Amino acid sequence: MSDSKIQVRCTSSFTFGGTIVRPGDIVELSRAEAANLLHRGRVELVDAADAPDVSDAAEAAETVEATAAPAAPATSASRSGRRRAGNP
């Protein structure tokens, strides 16, 4: 069974694919991801009239990429900043 994509409008903020999605944003998700978020009330289905055209989608993707916060660097130190005994 192929996992086709569905366009949905976000009703609350959440992270998806490393970017923050805000209420009102339209994103394309797999059917499984959309079903999960629909069940939890995080998204709603988009009507064909509401769906952005291809140029709007490309512009929105560029905006999301440009505004995405960089990931925090991973560290091996504990919260206090000191290493635990036995860890190199």
DSSP file (Angstrom, degrees, kcal/mol; ACC not computed):
  #  RESIDUE AA STRUCTURE BP1 BP2  ACC     N-H-->O    O-->H-N    N-H-->O    O-->H-N    TCO  KAPPA ALPHA  PHI   PSI    X-CA   Y-CA   Z-CA
    1    1 A M              0   0    0      0, 0.0     2,-0.2     0, 0.0     0, 0.0   0.000 360.0 360.0 360.0 129.6    0.0    0.0    0.0
    2    2 A S        -     0   0    0      1,-0.1     2,-1.1     0, 0.0     0, 0.0  -0.531 360.0-133.6 -80.5 148.1    1.5    3.4   -1.0
    3    3 A D        -     0   0    0     -2,-0.2    -1,-0.1    28,-0.0     0, 0.0  -0.723  32.1-166.6-101.8  82.7    1.6    6.1    1.7
    4    4 A S        -     0   0    0     -2,-1.1    27,-1.3    26,-0.1     2,-0.3  -0.152  19.6-106.5 -69.7 165.8    0.2    9.0   -0.3
    5    5 A K  E     -A   30   0A   0     25,-0.2     2,-0.4    26,-0.1    25,-0.2  -0.666  27.7-164.5 -98.1 149.3    0.5   12.6    0.9
    6    6 A I  E     -A   29   0A   0     23,-3.2    23,-3.0    -2,-0.3     2,-0.5  -0.986  17.5-130.7-131.2 139.6   -2.3   14.8    2.3
    7    7 A Q  E     +A   28   0A   0     -2,-0.4    39,-1.5    21,-0.2     2,-0.3  -0.798  32.9 174.8 -91.5 132.4   -2.4   18.6    2.8
    8    8 A V  E     -AB  27  45A   0     19,-2.7    19,-2.4    -2,-0.5     2,-0.5  -0.942  28.6-128.7-134.0 155.1   -3.5   19.7    6.2
    9    9 A R  E     -AB  26  44A   0     35,-3.1    35,-2.3    -2,-0.3    17,-0.2  -0.909  30.0-123.5-104.7 131.3   -3.8   23.0    8.1
   10   10 A C  E     - B   0  43A   0     15,-2.8    14,-2.9    -2,-0.5    33,-0.3  -0.496  22.1-173.7 -75.2 138.8   -2.2   23.2   11.5
   11   11 A T  S    S+     0   0    0     31,-3.2     2,-0.3     1,-0.2    32,-0.2   0.507  73.5  18.8-108.0 -10.5   -4.5   24.2   14.4
   12   12 A S  S    S-     0   0    0     30,-1.1    -1,-0.2    10,-0.1     2,-0.2  -0.975  91.2 -87.4-152.4 162.2   -1.7   24.4   17.0
   13   13 A S        +     0   0    0     -2,-0.3     2,-0.3    -3,-0.1     9,-0.2  -0.456  53.5 145.4 -75.2 142.6    2.1   24.6   17.0
   14   14 A F  E     -C   21   0B   0      7,-1.8     7,-3.4    -2,-0.2     2,-0.4  -0.962  46.8-100.0-162.0 168.1    4.3   21.5   16.9
   15   15 A T  E     +C   20   0B   0     -2,-0.3     2,-0.4     5,-0.2     5,-0.2  -0.806  36.9 173.9 -98.3 138.2    7.6   20.4   15.4
   16   16 A F  E >   -C   19   0B   0      3,-2.9     3,-1.4    -2,-0.4    -2,-0.0  -0.952  68.5  -9.8-145.2 122.1    7.7   18.5   12.2
   17   17 A G  T 3  S-     0   0    0     -2,-0.4     3,-0.1     1,-0.3    -1,-0.0   0.810 128.7 -54.1  62.5  30.4   10.8   17.5   10.3
   18   18 A G  T 3  S+     0   0    0      1,-0.3     2,-0.3    52,-0.0    -1,-0.3   0.497 119.5  98.7  83.9   3.1   13.0   19.7   12.5
   19   19 A T  E <  S-C   16   0B   0     -3,-1.4    -3,-2.9    49,-0.1     2,-0.5  -0.892  75.9-113.3-122.0 155.6   10.9   22.9   11.9
   20   20 A I  E     -C   15   0B   0     -2,-0.3     2,-0.5    -5,-0.2    -5,-0.2  -0.750  26.8-156.3 -87.1 127.1    8.3   24.6   14.0
   21   21 A V  E     -C   14   0B   0     -7,-3.4    -7,-1.8    -2,-0.5     3,-0.1  -0.900  11.6-156.5-104.8 130.4    4.9   24.5   12.4
   22   22 A R    >   -     0   0    0     -2,-0.5     3,-2.2    -9,-0.2   -12,-0.3  -0.682  32.1 -78.2-107.4 159.0    2.5   27.3   13.5
   23   23 A P  T 3  S+     0   0    0      0, 0.0   -12,-0.2     0, 0.0    -1,-0.1  -0.276 118.8  26.2 -54.6 135.1   -1.3   27.5   13.5
   24   24 A G  T 3  S+     0   0    0    -14,-2.9     2,-0.1     1,-0.4   -13,-0.1   0.106  89.1 127.9  96.6 -20.7   -2.6   28.3   10.0
   25   25 A D    <   -     0   0    0     -3,-2.2   -15,-2.8   -16,-0.1     2,-0.5  -0.429  53.4-139.8 -67.2 142.1    0.4   26.8    8.2
   26   26 A I  E     +A    9   0A   0    -17,-0.2     2,-0.3    -3,-0.1   -17,-0.2  -0.927  27.7 175.3-105.7 125.0   -0.5   24.2    5.5
   27   27 A V  E     -A    8   0A   0    -19,-2.4   -19,-2.7    -2,-0.5     2,-0.5  -0.877  29.9-124.8-127.7 159.4    1.8   21.2    5.4
   28   28 A E  E     +A    7   0A   0     -2,-0.3     2,-0.3   -21,-0.2   -21,-0.2  -0.924  37.1 171.6-107.2 122.5    1.9   18.0    3.4
   29   29 A L  E     -A    6   0A   0    -23,-3.0   -23,-3.2    -2,-0.5     2,-0.1  -0.832  36.7 -98.3-126.5 161.5    2.0   14.8    5.5
   30   30 A S  E  >  -A    5   0A   0     -2,-0.3     4,-2.8   -25,-0.2     5,-0.2  -0.358  43.2-106.7 -70.1 162.3    1.8   11.1    4.9
   31   31 A R  H  > S+     0   0    0    -27,-1.3     4,-2.5     1,-0.2     5,-0.2   0.895 120.7  50.9 -59.4 -39.7   -1.7    9.6    5.5
   32   32 A A  H  > S+     0   0    0      2,-0.2     4,-2.1     1,-0.2    -1,-0.2   0.927 112.2  45.2 -65.2 -45.7   -0.4    7.9    8.7
   33   33 A E  H  > S+     0   0    0      1,-0.2     4,-2.4     2,-0.2     5,-0.2   0.914 114.4  49.2 -64.0 -42.7    1.1   11.2   10.1
   34   34 A A  H  X S+     0   0    0     -4,-2.8     4,-2.8     1,-0.2     5,-0.2   0.909 109.6  51.4 -63.5 -42.5   -2.0   13.1    9.2
   35   35 A A  H  X S+     0   0    0     -4,-2.5     4,-2.4    -5,-0.2    -1,-0.2   0.913 110.7  49.0 -61.4 -42.9   -4.3   10.5   10.8
   36   36 A N  H  X S+     0   0    0     -4,-2.1     4,-1.5     1,-0.2    -2,-0.2   0.944 115.4  42.5 -60.7 -49.9   -2.3   10.7   14.0
   37   37 A L  H  <>S+     0   0    0     -4,-2.4     5,-2.5     2,-0.2     6,-0.8   0.842 112.8  53.5 -70.5 -33.3   -2.4   14.5   14.1
   38   38 A L  H ><5S+     0   0    0     -4,-2.8     3,-1.3    -5,-0.2    -1,-0.2   0.933 108.1  50.7 -62.7 -45.5   -6.1   14.7   13.1
   39   39 A H  H 3<5S+     0   0    0     -4,-2.4    -2,-0.2     1,-0.3    -1,-0.2   0.855 111.8  47.6 -59.8 -36.3   -6.9   12.3   16.0
   40   40 A R  T 3<5S-     0   0    0     -4,-1.5    -1,-0.3    -5,-0.2    -2,-0.2   0.451 114.1-117.2 -86.5  -1.7   -5.0   14.5   18.4
   41   41 A G  T < 5S+     0   0    0     -3,-1.3    -3,-0.2    -4,-0.4    -2,-0.1   0.690  80.8 120.8  77.0  18.1   -6.7   17.7   17.1
   42   42 A R  S   <S+     0   0    0     -5,-2.5   -31,-3.2    -6,-0.1   -30,-1.1   0.702  74.8  21.9 -87.0 -21.7   -3.4   19.3   15.9
   43   43 A V  E     -B   10   0A   0     -6,-0.8     2,-0.3   -33,-0.3   -33,-0.2  -0.905  61.5-150.9-139.6 165.8   -4.4   19.6   12.2
   44   44 A E  E     -B    9   0A   0    -35,-2.3   -35,-3.1    -2,-0.3    -6,-0.0  -0.974  35.8 -95.2-135.3 152.7   -7.5   19.8   10.0
   45   45 A L  E     -B    8   0A   0     -2,-0.3     2,-0.5   -37,-0.2   -37,-0.2  -0.340  36.8-129.1 -66.6 147.4   -8.0   18.7    6.4
   46   46 A V        -     0   0    0    -39,-1.5   -39,-0.2     2,-0.0     2,-0.1  -0.843  16.2-131.2 -99.5 131.5   -7.6   21.3    3.7
   47   47 A D    >>  -     0   0    0     -2,-0.5     4,-1.4     1,-0.1     3,-0.6  -0.404  26.1-111.8 -72.4 157.6  -10.3   21.8    1.1
   48   48 A A  T 34 S+     0   0    0      1,-0.2    -1,-0.1     2,-0.2     3,-0.1   0.845 120.2  54.6 -60.1 -33.4   -9.2   21.9   -2.5
   49   49 A A  T 34 S+     0   0    0      1,-0.2    -1,-0.2     3,-0.0    -3,-0.0   0.812 110.2  46.5 -69.6 -29.8  -10.2   25.6   -2.6
   50   50 A D  T <4 S+     0   0    0     -3,-0.6    -1,-0.2     2,-0.1    -2,-0.2   0.683  87.5 106.6 -84.3 -20.0   -8.0   26.3    0.4
   51   51 A A  S  < S-     0   0    0     -4,-1.4     2,-0.1     1,-0.1     6,-0.0  -0.357  74.1-119.9 -65.3 135.5   -4.9   24.4   -0.9
   52   52 A P        -     0   0    0      0, 0.0    -1,-0.1     0, 0.0    -2,-0.1  -0.388  26.1-113.6 -72.1 153.1   -2.1   26.7   -2.1
   53   53 A D     >  -     0   0    0      1,-0.1     4,-2.2    -2,-0.1     3,-0.2  -0.267  40.3 -90.1 -77.1 176.4   -1.0   26.5   -5.6
   54   54 A V  H  > S+     0   0    0      1,-0.2     4,-2.2     2,-0.2     5,-0.2   0.870 126.7  50.7 -59.2 -41.1    2.5   25.2   -6.5
   55   55 A S  H  > S+     0   0    0      1,-0.2     4,-2.1     2,-0.2    -1,-0.2   0.885 110.5  49.9 -66.8 -37.1    4.2   28.7   -6.3
   56   56 A D  H  > S+     0   0    0     -3,-0.2     4,-2.5     2,-0.2    -1,-0.2   0.896 110.6  50.6 -65.2 -39.7    2.6   29.4   -2.9
   57   57 A A  H  X S+     0   0    0     -4,-2.2     4,-2.3     2,-0.2    -2,-0.2   0.904 110.6  48.3 -65.5 -41.8    3.8   26.0   -1.6
   58   58 A A  H  X S+     0   0    0     -4,-2.2     4,-2.0     2,-0.2    -1,-0.2   0.907 113.0  48.2 -65.4 -41.2    7.4   26.7   -2.8
   59   59 A E  H  X S+     0   0    0     -4,-2.1     4,-2.1     1,-0.2    -2,-0.2   0.897 111.7  49.9 -65.7 -40.3    7.4   30.1   -1.2
   60   60 A A  H  X S+     0   0    0     -4,-2.5     4,-2.5     2,-0.2    -2,-0.2   0.894 109.2  51.7 -65.1 -39.9    6.0   28.7    2.1
   61   61 A A  H  X S+     0   0    0     -4,-2.3     4,-2.4     1,-0.2    -1,-0.2   0.898 109.7  49.6 -63.9 -40.5    8.7   26.0    2.1
   62   62 A E  H  X S+     0   0    0     -4,-2.0     4,-2.3     2,-0.2    -1,-0.2   0.896 110.9  50.3 -64.7 -39.4   11.4   28.6    1.6
   63   63 A T  H  X S+     0   0    0     -4,-2.1     4,-1.9     2,-0.2    -2,-0.2   0.918 110.6  48.7 -64.4 -44.0    9.9   30.7    4.5
   64   64 A V  H  X S+     0   0    0     -4,-2.5     4,-0.9     1,-0.2    -2,-0.2   0.920 113.4  47.3 -62.7 -43.8    9.8   27.7    6.8
   65   65 A E  H  < S+     0   0    0     -4,-2.4     3,-0.3     1,-0.2    -1,-0.2   0.882 112.6  49.6 -64.9 -37.9   13.4   26.8    6.0
   66   66 A A  H  < S+     0   0    0     -4,-2.3    -1,-0.2     1,-0.2    -2,-0.2   0.815 116.1  41.2 -71.6 -30.4   14.6   30.5    6.5
   67   67 A T  H  < S+     0   0    0     -4,-1.9    -1,-0.2    -5,-0.2    -2,-0.2   0.498  85.4 117.8 -97.4  -3.8   12.9   30.9    9.8
   68   68 A A     <  -     0   0    0     -4,-0.9   -49,-0.1    -3,-0.3     3,-0.1  -0.414  67.1-122.3 -66.9 134.8   13.8   27.5   11.3
   69   69 A A        -     0   0    0     -2,-0.1    -1,-0.1     1,-0.1     3,-0.1  -0.537  30.0-107.2 -75.3 141.2   15.9   27.7   14.4
   70   70 A P        -     0   0    0      0, 0.0    -1,-0.1     0, 0.0     2,-0.1  -0.373  40.7 -99.8 -67.0 149.2   19.3   25.9   14.2
   71   71 A A        -     0   0    0      1,-0.1     3,-0.1    -3,-0.1    -3,-0.0  -0.393  38.5-107.7 -69.2 145.2   19.5   22.7   16.2
   72   72 A A        -     0   0    0      1,-0.1    -1,-0.1    -2,-0.1     2,-0.1  -0.485  39.8-104.9 -71.3 141.7   21.3   22.9   19.6
   73   73 A P        -     0   0    0      0, 0.0     2,-0.3     0, 0.0    -1,-0.1  -0.402  33.8-116.3 -68.3 144.0   24.7   21.2   19.6
   74   74 A A        -     0   0    0     -2,-0.1     2,-0.3    -3,-0.1    -3,-0.0  -0.593  34.2-170.6 -79.7 140.0   24.9   17.9   21.4
   75   75 A T        -     0   0    0     -2,-0.3     0, 0.0     2,-0.1     0, 0.0  -0.916  26.9-151.1-129.0 157.4   27.1   17.8   24.5
   76   76 A S        +     0   0    0     -2,-0.3     2,-0.1     2,-0.1    -1,-0.1   0.426  68.0 101.8-104.3  -1.0   28.4   14.9   26.6
   77   77 A A  S    S-     0   0    0      1,-0.1     6,-0.2     6,-0.1    -2,-0.1  -0.460  74.3-114.4 -81.9 155.8   28.6   17.0   29.8
   78   78 A S    >   -     0   0    0      4,-1.2     3,-1.8    -2,-0.1    -1,-0.1  -0.218  40.4 -89.5 -77.9 177.2   26.0   16.8   32.5
   79   79 A R  T 3  S+     0   0    0      1,-0.3    -1,-0.1     2,-0.1    -2,-0.1   0.825 127.0  57.6 -59.3 -33.1   23.8   19.8   33.4
   80   80 A S  T 3  S-     0   0    0      2,-0.2    -1,-0.3     1,-0.1     3,-0.1   0.606 114.3-117.1 -75.8  -9.1   26.3   21.1   36.0
   81   81 A G  S <  S+     0   0    0     -3,-1.8     2,-0.3     1,-0.3    -2,-0.1   0.356  80.7 111.7  90.4  -6.8   28.9   21.3   33.2
   82   82 A R        -     0   0    0     -5,-0.1    -4,-1.2     1,-0.0    -1,-0.3  -0.770  69.1-119.1-100.6 147.8   31.2   18.7   34.9
   83   83 A R        -     0   0    0     -2,-0.3     2,-0.1    -6,-0.2    -6,-0.1  -0.552  30.0-113.0 -80.3 147.9   31.8   15.3   33.5
   84   84 A R    >   -     0   0    0     -2,-0.2     3,-1.7     1,-0.1     2,-0.1  -0.457  40.4 -91.6 -76.8 153.3   30.8   12.3   35.6
   85   85 A A  T 3  S+     0   0    0      1,-0.2    -1,-0.1    -2,-0.1     0, 0.0  -0.431 112.8  26.7 -63.9 135.8   33.5   10.0   37.0
   86   86 A G  T 3  S+     0   0    0      1,-0.3    -1,-0.2    -2,-0.1    -2,-0.0   0.224  93.1 110.3  95.9 -13.9   34.3    7.2   34.6
   87   87 A N    <         0   0    0     -3,-1.7    -1,-0.3     1,-0.1    -4,-0.0  -0.829 360.0 360.0 -94.9 128.7   33.2    9.0   31.4
   88   88 A P              0   0    0      0, 0.0    -1,-0.1     0, 0.0    -3,-0.1   0.519 360.0 360.0 -69.9 360.0   36.1    9.9   29.1
